[in-house]
């Protein structure tokens, strides 16, 4: 988004995360606080999504993430994940 000149306002949030092994044992703690924002789910394919999107698509996505309803944001995230996996 930076390279496309798209402006947005980051909404920093602290999260809490505990990593566990397959047996349920704690392997490490990451101290973050709060609930992750919807866009957090896009992290694994964010680079691919950004690379396969036009500047206009990224603008629309950023706008929706900042001012859309929860349902609109969820739908946009799901569509972005699908696009990133293509």
BELRAUR-V740275 format. One line per field, one symbol per residue. ss: DSSP state (A for helix, B for strand, O for the rest). burial: 1 if it has 24 or more other C-alpha atoms within 12 Angstrom, else 0. A space follows every 50 residues. Layout:
ss = ???
burial = ???
This chain:
ss = OOOOOOOOOOOOOOOOBBBBOOOOOBBBBBOOOOOOOAAAAAAAAAAAAA AOOOAAAAAAAAAAAAAOOAAAAAAAAAAAAAAAAO
burial = 10000000000000000000000000000000000001100100010011 001000010011011000000010011001100000
